[in-house]
Structure formats: structure tokens, C-alpha cells
Amino acid sequence: MELVFARHGHSAANELHIISNRNLSHDLTDLGRTQAHTLRERLAPAGQKLVSVYTSPVPRARQTAQILAAGATVASADALREIDCGVVEGRGDDDAWAIHDAVEGAWASGQIHACVEGGESLVDVQDRFVPFVRTVVDRHRSDGGIMLLVSHGAVLLEMLPRLLTNLDYQWARASSLGNCDIVRVESRGHDLVCTSWAGIDLPSRG
């Protein structure tokens, strides 16, 4: 079984530079929809079927997943949503982004309990994201094909190094995921191994 983690397509929140990590009404743009359709074509030629599709409930991710699924059932999973930014949600002013960036800087230095007031810390996110992925892998372990999980940039950058055995945290943080970039992962026994990050092939061991 192969897991594919996908970042959503370009959205109105990206365009407006707004912090929109809750269920706010910032849909995919025309560019975002085109990106999702292009990604669907990239996934299809592999000859593997989508055995399951899970998505963050945030509109831009849900809309991306619906395009990628091409009619297959899409399951919404709160565990895949973006990191909640508390009191700066819905804002795009300089002060809000300064607060946001200061917390991300704290995470990079190892302060995993740091958070925006009213928002989530990395510990909070790990507690929802990692167990969910492991549960879903166990549920579909005997299935052939692709398990697709549509999520968000910050969640994937922060959480995948904590989940995948061969992914270095600092390398991941320095290797951004663009809209509709994907991370390919193989389940090998009890290990989850990253084989490709945004088109970059990775070695099997860390």
C-alpha cells in the first residue's frame, strides 16, 4: 500500500494572505482547481486505484479532495485540518503574521508547547494527527492501491518528520510544499517510509 499526502490547491486565503486555518469560507481559486485537476492526472497513470480518500474539513482541502477523488467517496477527518491559530484566525495584518511567525520560530527551536493564544501547540497537533494516520494505515494495510490524505502545508511540514522514519525535521522545514505538491509514503512493516517529497526521491533510511 502507498500513502499519498497532498497539500490543497491555491485558495482565496493564499491569494489574500489571510490566516484561515479553521472552517472559514476561503475556497479554491481557479488556479487551485486547475492544480487539483493536474494532480489527478498525475496520480491516475500509475495504474493504482484510490482505495481511500481522507481530507481535512477546511474548504480548500475538501474541495481539492473532491477533485482528486474523481467520484470516489471522500471521508472528512478533523485530524488532518490545519494548525489552529487562535486569536489571529481570519486576520491578514502585519501584527497577526508577526504573532504567527514567532510561534513557528519557537517550534523550529524545539518549543513544541508554544502556541498562539487560543490556538494549538505542536503537541496538540501531534496528538490528533499521528494516531489518526496510524489507525488508517492499519485499517487499509491489506488493501492494494493508494490511500490519499489531503491536508495543509504547516501540518505536513511539522508532523510528517514525527511520523516517517527517514525524514529529517530540519530538512522538511526547509523543503516547502507548494499547492498540490505530494509526499509519497510506503508502509513497510511497522515503519512508514517517505519515498518522494514534492518530486524529490529520498533514501529509505534516515
C-alpha positions as semicolon CSV with decimal commas, in nm:
position;residue;x (nm);y (nm);z (nm)
1;M;0,000;0,000;0,000
2;E;0,115;0,352;-0,082
3;L;0,010;0,661;0,108
4;V;0,000;0,994;-0,071
5;F;-0,018;1,310;0,141
6;A;-0,129;1,607;-0,069
7;R;-0,134;1,975;0,011
8;H;-0,452;2,151;-0,107
9;G;-0,464;2,373;-0,413
10;H;-0,424;2,752;-0,422
11;S;-0,705;2,921;-0,230
12;A;-0,855;3,261;-0,166
13;A;-0,675;3,261;0,170
14;N;-0,342;3,222;-0,013
15;E;-0,437;3,500;-0,253
16;L;-0,548;3,738;0,024
17;H;-0,267;3,631;0,261
18;I;-0,515;3,559;0,539
19;I;-0,468;3,316;0,828
20;S;-0,758;3,083;0,761
21;N;-0,698;2,752;0,936
22;R;-1,047;2,698;1,072
23;N;-1,360;2,628;0,869
24;L;-1,362;2,975;0,712
25;S;-1,510;3,048;0,369
26;H;-1,191;3,070;0,163
27;D;-1,245;2,838;-0,133
28;L;-1,010;2,719;-0,405
29;T;-0,932;2,975;-0,671
30;D;-0,949;2,892;-1,042
31;L;-0,573;2,829;-1,021
32;G;-0,628;2,594;-0,727
33;R;-0,889;2,393;-0,916
34;T;-0,656;2,367;-1,216
35;Q;-0,375;2,247;-0,985
36;A;-0,602;1,979;-0,839
37;H;-0,712;1,856;-1,183
38;T;-0,347;1,842;-1,293
39;L;-0,254;1,641;-0,984
40;R;-0,541;1,399;-1,051
41;E;-0,396;1,330;-1,396
42;R;-0,051;1,273;-1,242
43;L;-0,189;1,019;-0,996
44;A;-0,404;0,827;-1,245
45;P;-0,134;0,696;-1,486
46;A;0,028;0,497;-1,206
47;G;-0,238;0,232;-1,266
48;Q;-0,324;0,217;-0,897
49;K;-0,672;0,277;-0,768
50;L;-0,758;0,511;-0,483
51;V;-0,865;0,273;-0,207
52;S;-0,948;0,553;0,033
53;V;-0,956;0,933;0,036
54;Y;-0,940;1,132;0,359
55;T;-0,941;1,510;0,382
56;S;-0,920;1,799;0,621
57;P;-1,265;1,956;0,661
58;V;-1,129;2,303;0,577
59;P;-1,296;2,411;0,247
60;R;-0,981;2,441;0,034
61;A;-0,870;2,090;0,131
62;R;-1,216;1,937;0,098
63;Q;-1,262;2,086;-0,248
64;T;-0,919;1,960;-0,356
65;A;-1,000;1,610;-0,231
66;Q;-1,330;1,602;-0,419
67;I;-1,149;1,678;-0,744
68;L;-0,875;1,422;-0,677
69;A;-1,122;1,151;-0,579
70;A;-1,296;1,174;-0,919
71;G;-1,624;1,048;-0,778
72;A;-1,486;0,818;-0,507
73;T;-1,611;0,859;-0,150
74;V;-1,426;1,126;0,047
75;A;-1,411;1,096;0,427
76;S;-1,365;1,414;0,630
77;A;-1,111;1,387;0,913
78;D;-1,061;1,663;1,168
79;A;-0,716;1,518;1,240
80;L;-0,594;1,646;0,902
81;R;-0,700;2,009;0,942
82;E;-0,450;2,293;0,954
83;I;-0,295;2,409;1,281
84;D;-0,540;2,635;1,464
85;C;-0,402;2,986;1,508
86;G;-0,637;3,104;1,781
87;V;-0,687;3,479;1,812
88;V;-0,526;3,559;1,474
89;E;-0,763;3,338;1,272
90;G;-0,926;3,533;0,989
91;R;-0,665;3,810;1,002
92;G;-0,406;3,914;0,745
93;D;-0,249;4,221;0,905
94;D;0,121;4,251;0,982
95;D;0,073;4,213;1,358
96;A;-0,117;3,888;1,311
97;W;0,151;3,743;1,086
98;A;0,423;3,852;1,331
99;I;0,249;3,652;1,606
100;H;0,206;3,356;1,371
101;D;0,571;3,363;1,260
102;A;0,701;3,398;1,616
103;V;0,525;3,077;1,716
104;E;0,660;2,894;1,410
105;G;1,006;3,015;1,506
106;A;0,957;2,879;1,858
107;W;0,860;2,539;1,712
108;A;1,173;2,537;1,496
109;S;1,384;2,586;1,810
110;G;1,216;2,291;1,984
111;Q;0,949;2,473;2,188
112;I;0,674;2,228;2,095
113;H;0,429;2,360;2,356
114;A;0,431;2,713;2,211
115;C;0,106;2,832;2,054
116;V;-0,087;3,141;1,953
117;E;-0,333;3,242;2,226
118;G;-0,638;3,019;2,186
119;G;-0,463;2,805;1,924
120;E;-0,283;2,471;1,906
121;S;0,068;2,370;2,002
122;L;0,265;2,104;1,813
123;V;0,183;1,863;2,095
124;D;-0,188;1,922;2,035
125;V;-0,149;1,864;1,662
126;Q;0,064;1,553;1,708
127;D;-0,196;1,407;1,943
128;R;-0,459;1,422;1,669
129;F;-0,256;1,370;1,351
130;V;-0,018;1,083;1,425
131;P;-0,267;0,838;1,586
132;F;-0,518;0,903;1,307
133;V;-0,270;0,821;1,031
134;R;-0,154;0,505;1,208
135;T;-0,514;0,392;1,261
136;V;-0,600;0,448;0,895
137;V;-0,287;0,261;0,781
138;D;-0,380;-0,037;0,997
139;R;-0,736;-0,027;0,861
140;H;-0,618;-0,041;0,499
141;R;-0,295;-0,239;0,538
142;S;-0,418;-0,531;0,328
143;D;-0,562;-0,310;0,052
144;G;-0,380;-0,256;-0,273
145;G;-0,357;0,088;-0,432
146;I;-0,325;0,438;-0,295
147;M;-0,451;0,587;0,029
148;L;-0,484;0,963;-0,029
149;L;-0,478;1,214;0,256
150;V;-0,538;1,580;0,171
151;S;-0,411;1,827;0,427
152;H;-0,217;2,154;0,468
153;G;0,136;2,282;0,440
154;A;0,217;2,354;0,805
155;V;0,065;2,029;0,931
156;L;0,258;1,821;0,680
157;L;0,586;2,007;0,735
158;E;0,561;1,976;1,113
159;M;0,407;1,630;1,150
160;L;0,548;1,406;0,877
161;P;0,903;1,412;1,023
162;R;0,749;1,287;1,350
163;L;0,575;1,003;1,169
164;L;0,812;0,889;0,893
165;T;1,127;0,700;0,982
166;N;1,361;0,851;0,720
167;L;1,256;1,217;0,722
168;D;1,474;1,475;0,894
169;Y;1,283;1,755;1,067
170;Q;1,511;2,042;0,970
171;W;1,529;1,920;0,608
172;A;1,149;1,902;0,590
173;R;1,105;2,253;0,731
174;A;1,349;2,384;0,471
175;S;1,177;2,196;0,188
176;S;0,847;2,371;0,138
177;L;0,541;2,204;-0,013
178;G;0,369;2,408;-0,281
179;N;-0,001;2,392;-0,354
180;C;-0,093;2,039;-0,469
181;D;0,258;1,907;-0,402
182;I;0,256;1,550;-0,273
183;V;0,456;1,330;-0,038
184;R;0,467;0,960;-0,127
185;V;0,498;0,713;0,160
186;E;0,525;0,334;0,178
187;S;0,413;0,117;0,468
188;R;0,694;-0,128;0,548
189;G;0,604;-0,342;0,845
190;H;0,560;-0,103;1,136
191;D;0,754;0,175;0,961
192;L;0,625;0,447;0,734
193;V;0,896;0,548;0,486
194;C;0,898;0,856;0,265
195;T;0,992;0,769;-0,093
196;S;0,932;1,108;-0,255
197;W;0,886;1,463;-0,126
198;A;0,747;1,712;-0,380
199;G;0,916;1,514;-0,657
200;I;1,245;1,464;-0,472
201;D;1,333;1,095;-0,423
202;L;1,452;1,013;-0,072
203;P;1,674;0,732;0,061
204;S;1,499;0,462;0,265
205;R;1,698;0,518;0,582
206;G;1,739;0,835;0,781
